[in-house]
Amino acid sequence: MFVIASLAVPCIVAGGGKLVLVMEKGASPAQDYVWGLHPESYVSAAQTVWKDGKLVTQMKNTPNGWFISYCDDGGDDSQRVTFDKKGNVVKKIKEWNGMGLCATSLAYEGLDGLGRAYFVAFGKKTGWEPKQVVDVLSTKKVPEFVAKHSKDGYRITQMAGTEKAWGVVLSKATDIVEQELCFYKDYDEMIDDVAAHWNEGWPIQLIEIDATGKYAVVYAEYSDGRCPEQFLSVCSTSEEAANFVRTHKAEGYEIVSAGGSYLEGLLCNYDSPAEKMNAILGITNGLLETLQNSPLVNSGGGTSVSEGANDGGAGSVSASVSRASGSSENTADCNLCLGSGRCKYCNGDGYNYTAGTPVQCKGCVGHIGRCKRCKGTGKITRSGKVKY
């Protein structure tokens, strides 16, 4: 069957409560969700989900409140949640792994009065000892971090975007053969490249928005060669999300990825000049109050707030984040077929054989034995995208 990746009509309003959802044909488990939870109520909401014998699958912070998706696979004792500064969350996930828990969701909660980033993470019991690596890094440092650990078989499984950094969780022992991580400066750049990847047979594994409206998308090649149909929508209201989910659930689609991040006070959350000016005044007054009430330490060159502000690594995210790994295009051997031009799943035959019976290869549907990534040329053009 020729699989056509589908693109839903996007719904996006400037300054609205952006939540990005990806739904996939035939995905499991079936999931429901709630969106619009008060900032202080997400833990109690998760506990309610657990008491109903369900499992939290994803959780994200948005201008419209917290989003939680859940499925019928859980219980009171199968999941844990932690909320803390970035360094403590990283340590907690490592502790979880030693206890047989795997981090399954990561979300950005916001900043405290000293500018320190806080995250919320969920972990689920696995029955074995998971292997995960976690860090919070600037956009420029994420590719290096991922490339280093991908050599040992780790793959990206969760991301959470702050206003100038990304929380990243990599896991071992997945069914992901290869990944491509792309950063986009805005919605238009993201949606165009998603469509291009779908046409090339790269489904979305994970999507996230940072608190300034920039996107990160992880595309994946799976060990079984599957290329599922997907729909994507960026929603501003609960009604838009409900319509999107309801329409596609009726056709056998389920949520596979949700993205959202929010930091109160960022100017991108406001539309008019007057609203932006009020926000600036509020931030300034809040900062002055924080400095007046915070412990100060002598840094040898003046005074600074104790423990300082989190800078997410080296440098801040610029408007050219989609070119973080290099701005020039270059041609290289295809990283899927390694330059042969043949489909890696059937070695160019176009069919796989089960008990001697030929079955059309799912890895080269529409390309008949040719590599779906390079379309048989053996070469690809790279432009600021990071592939593993």
Beta strands, then each sheet from edge to edge (+ up, - down):
strand 1: 19-25
strand 2: 31-37
strand 3: 55-62
strand 4: 65-71
strand 5: 79-85
strand 6: 101-111
strand 7: 117-125
strand 8: 132-137
strand 9: 155-161
strand 10: 166-171
strand 11: 176-184
strand 12: 204-209
strand 13: 215-222
strand 14: 230-235
strand 15: 253-259
strand 16: 296-298
strand 17: 303-305
strand 18: 330-333
strand 19: 351-354
strand 20: 357-360
strand 21: 379-382
strand 22: 386-387
sheet 1: 14+ 1- 15+
sheet 2: 2+ 4- 3+
sheet 3: 5+ 7- 6+
sheet 4: 8+ 10- 9+
sheet 5: 12+ 13- 11+ 22-
sheet 6: 16+ 17-
sheet 7: 18+ 21-
sheet 8: 19+ 20-
end
